[in-house]
Structures are given as C-alpha cells and as structure tokens.
Amino acid sequence: MNLRQLHYFRTLAKLEHYTQAAAELGISQPSLSHAISELEKDLNTYLFEKQGRNVKLTKYGHFFLPYVTNSLAELERGEEQLRKLTSATGGVVDLAFIYTLGAHFVPTLIREFAKIEPDITFSLQQGTTNNLIQGLKEEKYDIALCSMVTDTTDVEFIPIVEEELVVIVPLDHPLAHKSTINLKDTQDYPFISFSASSGVRPLIDSLFREVNITPNIKFEVEEDSALAGLVAANQGIAVIPRISTLTHYPVAILTITEPAHQRFIYITTLKNHYLPPAVKKFQDFAISYARKHYLEQNNRL
C-alpha cells in the first residue's frame, strides 16, 4: 500500500466510475484498475463492487474511506505548510538574538528587509549567547545574532555589528561627572554584571584582568534592561554595551578609554546546513545592510 494507491482510491470512491476517475487522475483506466486491485490484495479485502457501469464502495470500503480521507488531507496540509515555509517569495525565518539588539537593531533590520520582502515573516526569540547557540544546534532557530563562542566548530560566525562597551553609574555617583573613564578607576565600587552565560561576559572579564581588577560583583543578571535598572536604583555600577535604551534610565554613561577593546555581534548559522530561500535571503540582507550602515562607516571591515 502506498500514497498513490490511496489517492486513487479516494478519487474512485468520489466519482464511482473508473473512466471518469482515470481522466481526473490523468492516468489510463487499466493503470487505475491495476492500482486498486493491488491495494485490495494488500488489504486482503474488496473495496469496490460493480453497480451497472459504475462501482460503489463495499461495506469495508466505506469503513476504510474516512481513514484515507483524513490521512491524505493531513498530508496535504503538511505539504502546503512546508511549501509556505520553504517558499522563495514567502516563508518564515526563525530568528534569535541577544537582549541588547531587541530595542533598535533587530526591529530596524526587519523593517528594512520587509521593504523588499514583504511576504517573509519572522518568529523571534531572545536569550543569552550560550542559550541561542544551543538552540541553533538543536534547530530551534535558523539564525542567531549573538556574541562569538570560541569552543564550537559547527557554527559559522560572521561579524556584522560593533557594539561599544561603556560604564554606567547612578546620576549621584562620585564618577557621574566624568565623560570618559579608565576601567582601573572603578575598582572601589560594587558591580552589577551580566551572567556567566552572557556572550559579553568573557570580554568584560578580560578587560578587568587587563587592568588587574577583580570586580566586587553584587548582582548577576541576564538582560540589559535589568542591569541598567539596578544601576539606576543605586545598587552598583556596570559595564554594558552602549544601547539606545540607556538614555531612558537615570544613569551617567562613561566612555571607556582604557583598556582598548572591540566587541562584535555576529550573524550565526549551522555550518553545512540547508537554509530555506527565505532564511538565505534574510542572512544575505542582514550581512549587507549591517556592514553598510554599521561597520563600513567606521572602517572596521
């Protein structure tokens, strides 16, 4: 028993006439008769019986028909949805990104992409870099925008955006009058830090090592708005990417002059992995758009 035979069975059950069914199926009547005969042999029962020039379902054909109809309908719905997902003009992109990109970069990227591909839709998820990379490997996401992870070999990392790191302090903090800062000057103050699973945490830790500081970490959080909120509530100071939403918090933003650093955001996909047309279009657009508007203007790449 195969899908072709079941499709023929459903059509013949609907039309109750071999010649008409064969014409609708685009096959010869002998081919249809042979297929139905083979199906009946496989099932060890008769599904049709003659009624003049027509045929009708037997008792067992009537019993079998709803199972065939429901099964084929479900398969056809699956095929329809699959074609939509892999369509060259439509489709869905499962996109994941780190928290710092959620306020401005990702919405801007999607808005600009929609101008040229309005029928492609998105499923969006936020998280820390380690969680996003794990989800990428489990094929929960097609693309992730995150930090670099050095101990993985099956993920491709392409730099697209540079994020500046800054120090933020409460407005009434002793350092708040500064516009720039050497990270060494922060050693006397408690810190609020990103969690260990955050992609930016290793870079921040390395900067402290460069200036021989072991920060007094009071809180660890995953999400940048929680970190900024805690600083605004006078619970400590923090190193954080310079994101647009910082201007909404009562904090002073200090440019880090020492040590020098670079922090890139990467577009990531699984290596040697099939990307549907919609996903490939978005990947190519994101790389081109980000390099034009974020990296090349700073002569970084």
FENTA-V203493 format. One record per residue. RES is the residue in one small letter. PHI is phi in degrees with one decimal (none if undefined). PSI is psi as a letter, one per 40 degrees, with the letter a starting at -180 (* if undefined). D_CENTER is the distance of its C-alpha to the mean C-alpha in whole Angstrom. Layout:
# FENTA-V203493
RES;PHI;PSI;D_CENTER  RES;PHI;PSI;D_CENTER
This chain:
# FENTA-V203493
m;none;h;38  n;-138.1;i;36  l;-63.1;d;33  r;-60.8;d;36  q;-63.3;d;39  l;-66.5;d;37  h;-63.7;d;36  y;-63.4;d;40  f;-61.1;d;41  r;-62.9;d;39  t;-68.0;d;40  l;-67.0;d;44  a;-63.6;d;44  k;-74.6;d;43  l;-92.7;d;46  e;55.2;f;48  h;-157.1;h;50  y;-63.5;d;49  t;-64.4;d;50  q;-66.6;d;48  a;-64.7;d;45  a;-62.1;d;45  a;-64.3;d;45  e;-65.7;d;42  l;-80.2;e;40  g;75.3;f;42  i;-129.4;i;43  s;-79.1;i;47  q;-63.0;d;49  p;-59.1;d;50  s;-65.3;d;46  l;-66.5;d;45  s;-60.4;d;48  h;-65.0;d;48  a;-64.5;d;44  i;-66.7;d;45  s;-63.0;d;48  e;-65.4;d;46  l;-64.3;d;43  e;-64.8;d;46  k;-64.7;d;48  d;-61.3;d;44  l;-87.6;e;45  n;58.1;f;48  t;-160.4;i;49  y;-91.9;h;50  l;-100.7;d;47  f;-130.2;i;50  e;-140.6;i;53  k;-69.7;i;55  q;-143.9;g;57  g;66.1;b;59  r;-84.9;e;57  n;-102.5;i;54  v;-128.6;i;52  k;-138.3;i;51  l;-70.0;i;48  t;-77.2;i;50  k;-54.2;d;50  y;-80.0;d;47  g;-65.3;d;46  h;-62.7;d;45  f;-65.5;d;44  f;-79.3;d;41  l;-57.3;d;40  p;-62.1;d;38  y;-66.7;d;36  v;-66.7;d;35  t;-60.2;d;35  n;-66.6;d;32  s;-66.1;d;30  l;-67.2;d;30  a;-64.0;d;29  e;-65.3;d;26  l;-64.4;d;25  e;-66.9;d;26  r;-65.6;d;23  g;-62.9;d;21  e;-62.8;d;22  e;-62.0;d;21  q;-66.7;d;18  l;-63.8;d;17  r;-65.0;d;18  k;-65.0;d;16  l;-64.2;d;13  t;-106.3;e;14  s;-64.3;i;17  a;-75.4;d;18  t;-110.2;e;18  g;-122.2;b;16  g;97.7;i;13  v;-125.6;h;9  v;-106.7;h;6  d;-86.7;h;3  l;-111.4;h;2  a;-120.7;i;4  f;-155.0;i;8  i;-72.5;i;11  y;-59.5;d;14  t;-66.1;e;16  l;-93.3;e;14  g;-76.0;d;13  a;-80.3;d;17  h;-133.8;d;17  f;-62.3;d;15  v;-64.0;d;12  p;-57.7;d;14  t;-65.4;d;16  l;-61.6;d;14  i;-65.8;d;13  r;-59.7;d;16  e;-69.6;d;18  f;-65.2;d;15  a;-64.2;d;16  k;-66.6;d;20  i;-108.6;e;20  e;-133.5;g;17  p;-68.7;e;18  d;-92.3;e;17  i;-88.3;h;13  t;-111.5;i;11  f;-131.3;i;8  s;-112.2;h;6  l;-114.1;i;6  q;-145.0;h;7  q;-111.6;i;9  g;175.9;a;11  t;-80.8;i;13  t;-56.5;d;13  n;-60.8;d;14  n;-67.1;d;12  l;-67.3;d;9  i;-65.5;d;11  q;-63.3;d;12  g;-64.0;d;9  l;-63.5;d;8  k;-65.5;d;11  e;-85.4;e;11  e;63.0;f;9  k;-74.4;d;7  y;-124.1;i;3  d;-85.1;d;5  i;-139.6;i;5  a;-127.6;h;6  l;-108.1;h;9  c;-161.0;a;12  s;-82.2;i;15  m;-76.5;h;17  v;-117.9;h;17  t;-82.9;e;21  d;-100.3;f;21  t;-126.9;h;19  t;-113.0;e;19  d;-103.0;e;17  v;-122.8;h;14  e;-94.2;h;15  f;-112.9;h;15  i;-120.4;h;16  p;-69.9;h;17  i;-131.0;d;17  v;-140.8;i;18  e;-104.3;h;21  e;-112.2;h;21  e;-78.2;h;25  l;-93.6;h;26  v;-133.7;i;28  v;-101.1;h;31  i;-117.6;i;31  v;-138.3;i;34  p;-59.6;i;35  l;-63.6;d;38  d;-98.8;e;41  h;-77.6;i;40  p;-57.8;d;42  l;-92.9;e;40  a;-65.8;d;39  h;-76.7;e;41  k;-80.9;i;40  s;-106.0;d;38  t;-130.4;i;37  i;-155.1;i;37  n;-87.4;h;38  l;-57.4;d;35  k;-61.2;d;39  d;-76.6;e;40  t;-97.2;e;37  q;-65.3;d;39  d;-88.6;e;41  y;-120.3;i;38  p;-67.5;i;36  f;-115.6;i;32  i;-111.2;h;29  s;-122.5;i;26  f;-68.3;i;23  s;-66.6;i;22  a;-63.8;d;23  s;-81.7;e;19  s;-72.9;i;18  g;-69.3;d;17  v;-85.7;e;20  r;-60.3;d;23  p;-59.2;d;24  l;-66.9;d;25  i;-61.5;d;26  d;-59.7;d;28  s;-67.5;d;30  l;-66.2;d;31  f;-64.2;d;33  r;-63.4;d;34  e;-62.2;d;35  v;-103.9;e;37  n;58.5;f;39  i;-118.4;h;37  t;-108.5;h;36  p;-66.1;i;35  n;-86.1;g;36  i;-84.6;h;32  k;-92.1;d;33  f;-136.4;i;29  e;-123.5;h;26  v;-133.4;i;23  e;-93.1;d;19  e;-109.8;h;19  d;-65.6;d;20  s;-67.7;d;22  a;-66.1;d;24  l;-63.3;d;25  a;-63.8;d;26  g;-64.4;d;28  l;-67.8;d;30  v;-64.4;d;31  a;-60.7;d;32  a;-84.7;e;34  n;64.2;f;36  q;-99.2;e;34  g;153.5;a;34  i;-116.4;i;33  a;-154.1;i;29  v;-102.6;h;28  i;-150.8;i;24  p;-59.6;i;22  r;-77.0;g;24  i;-106.9;i;22  s;-62.5;d;23  t;-71.8;e;23  l;-60.1;d;26  t;-69.3;e;28  h;-88.2;e;28  y;-110.8;i;30  p;-78.0;g;33  v;-133.3;i;33  a;-94.3;h;34  i;-110.2;h;32  l;-114.7;h;33  t;-74.1;h;33  i;-83.8;h;33  t;-92.2;d;35  e;-139.8;h;36  p;-79.9;i;34  a;-67.0;i;32  h;-158.8;i;29  q;-133.4;h;26  r;-131.9;h;22  f;-107.6;i;19  i;-101.6;i;16  y;-119.1;i;14  i;-94.9;h;11  t;-124.0;i;10  t;-141.6;i;10  l;-72.5;h;12  k;-69.3;i;15  n;52.6;f;17  h;-124.9;h;14  y;-65.1;h;14  l;-114.3;h;12  p;-57.3;i;12  p;-53.0;d;14  a;-62.4;d;12  v;-66.7;d;9  k;-64.1;d;12  k;-61.7;d;14  f;-68.4;d;11  q;-58.4;d;11  d;-63.1;d;15  f;-65.1;d;15  a;-60.7;d;13  i;-63.2;d;16  s;-65.4;d;19  y;-66.5;d;18  a;-65.9;d;18  r;-67.5;d;21  k;-70.9;d;23  h;-98.7;e;22  y;-124.0;d;22  l;-96.2;d;23  e;-64.9;d;26  q;-65.7;d;27  n;-102.8;e;28  n;56.1;f;29  r;-87.5;d;27  l;-128.3;*;25
